[in-house]
């Protein structure tokens, strides 16, 4: 457990220094949460600090499924397997890249101001984040650093999932990780203080690091002596920066601990699907997470929401809808009836589990997973009390929408215009208690500051209000 990102950075810095020795390096942090960690690493080894801004290129119809990534300087990395599997056309790829390139350039200007990027050509580049669950962004950042001429790439993280750490070894020359717990669950669970880092804090840290390095370059003392004392901006947040649902009440609730938590194999009718069940003491209900296309039980967004629900006294179950072999057929990823059938069978298995037996059940679905959740909830024999959809595609549940009886909350980003229109149309078809909540300024993946925290708060309120025992029908 780390006290905060500064503490994690200081511990990570000591390990990185041991591994690098006196190598001339550049430290780059992944905005936003990776920058406070990277600040400490750069200060310890006397290296310049910069950000490495990457943007995922999402399949137009399913933005959570990435077909590549882009970086500054025109760098583009493609996943040819995904491009072939989903049939993304060159025109569609160019349109997505133009949109993401504009956002990438905006963020880079916001973070650096008038300072040029630090050159990576021929250098050892240490790519730092505050933790990794799936490793997708970290892998993309390592590839981008390589494309910018890095001679050696080192990925450094305080905590990460073992399979994600292993995946980094294919793109980095070395991986430095302090902890790789089998039951990672959520990155924030390994920090006492995991409040969100703001853009302003990133800017401040980069300015402090640049001034310190410039001063040290002309002095005999190490760069760390000029960086100043006290906690960096990223290790704390004022009330105005504190995201929704991060107050003292939720932190106190988390102290209850977990009465039950383990990796399990869910019976989906002849197929065993891996999942993680976490049950807090005195749980009032259990929420089953249904991930979208291109995702899995390791989805960092779903894990963040699950952690918030767990603190609120709700059990959570995250599982994979498909086996690894089934995922090779991209048609399965978008087969809503297949996914809904899996969900229904897993729900039946879950109801019999000793840790949650008798608890009311809710579904939290994202993207195509939301369609599968609503499809399953429309079954007359499905006793699901509540459904929450995050950036979902309820339209893919089609004619089954009017049969849904579970109280349904649709959460959509205000800037996710196409999906917002689909959700409005779907809400009109629902005959159950249904509500549409819009997160202002958020896009499909809710990557904006505070957006996912708002989603978590909406979901917590909905589930705690509607997960009452459902009468047997």
LINHUUR-V255020 format. One record per helix or strand. SS is the DSSP state (a for helix, b for strand). FROM is the first residue (numbers start at 1). TO is the last residue. If there is no record, write none. Layout:
ss:SS from:FROM to:TO
ss:SS from:FROM to:TO
This chain:
ss:b from:2 to:2
ss:a from:5 to:20
ss:b from:25 to:29
ss:a from:33 to:45
ss:b from:48 to:51
ss:b from:54 to:59
ss:b from:62 to:71
ss:a from:72 to:74
ss:b from:75 to:78
ss:a from:80 to:86
ss:a from:90 to:112
ss:b from:124 to:129
ss:b from:132 to:132
ss:a from:136 to:147
ss:b from:152 to:160
ss:a from:162 to:168
ss:b from:174 to:179
ss:a from:187 to:190
ss:b from:191 to:191
ss:a from:199 to:217
ss:a from:223 to:226
ss:a from:233 to:235
ss:a from:239 to:241
ss:a from:248 to:254
ss:b from:258 to:267
ss:b from:272 to:280
ss:b from:286 to:290
ss:a from:300 to:311
ss:b from:315 to:319
ss:a from:324 to:327
ss:a from:330 to:333
ss:a from:336 to:351
ss:b from:361 to:366
ss:a from:368 to:377
ss:b from:384 to:390
ss:a from:394 to:403
ss:b from:407 to:413
ss:a from:417 to:429
ss:b from:434 to:439
ss:a from:451 to:466
